[in-house]
Amino acid sequence: MKRICAVTMVRNDDFYLRKWTAYYGKELGEENLYIFLDGKDQPIPDWCPKAHIMACDKIAGQVVEAEKGRLGLLSDQAAALLKQYDLVIGTDADEFIIVDPKLGVSLAEYLSTHEIHTSMSALGVDVGQHTGEEGDICEDRPFLSQRHYARLSTRYTKPSILAAPVRWGSGFHRIKGHNFHIAKDLYLFHFGYFDLGRINARFNDKDRAAAGWSKHLAKRSKTIRLVTERKARSWDRWTRFARIVQTVFRPPYAWNKPSMFEMVVIVRIPDRFQKLV
């Protein structure tokens, strides 16, 4: 079995960090989790005692500048961790890399059977809220038992799994100077904009407003509108299609990012995923 760890960085976000720690702790072992807190003014969580938690100086700047600083720090940490681990997984705290449960294997088992030279990507699944069917999220129940629709998104097809020391671009969206490789039956579920109530609460967060996140949040809330208004398509057929298209095509401005020609593909998430996150 390969030695695998996971890293993330958060600021004042216990809601997602608790879920992130529970999921990756189960899949990889809590002792293999590395959590960086953006700012020494934050309390150290006491509910994940085996995880490695480090409070850093707050990364200053507006969204773009701060993201470069954040991913620079995490790239450096991943490079250091690769001296003791075979693979490093890097995600935001609202992102979960999940093996299709039809395979019947854990994330560690899946990754241990694949040869990864530089990086591996999971297919991006941006989970939304169908406001006509789904209510406010309840944090003590599995997310995927409460949310059933998503957009297949190039934005979240990220090179999140590293086997070599490289530099992540902002938001983990690409690796500088390297291509990406999308694995079969592996998905990155993004839950950052899957609840209208939480989006509205983020608009009122003074830290995010000061850092220029308001336009970003408004743009991302579009997922909720799309999953509410658009017809949901077959998961198996359209994830297969999306994986092929994103593997073959690139946007003209970034050859190391995937493309789907701005297609909007909404899918219904199969019930087999319901208990995983």
Secondary structure, DSSP 8 states (H G I E B T S, - for coil): ---EEEEEEESS-HHHHHHHHHHHHHHH-GGGEEEEEESTTS---SS-TTSEEEEE----SSHHHHHHHHHHHHHHHHHHHTTT-SEEEE--TTEEEEE-GGG---HHHHHHTS--SSEEEEEEEEE---TTT-----TTS-GGGT--EEEE-GGG----EESS---B-GGG--BTT----EEEEEEEEE-TTS-HHHHHHHHT-HHHHHTT-HHHHHHHTHHHHHHHHS--B-HHHHHHHHHHHHHH---TT-TTS---TT---EEE--GGGTTT-
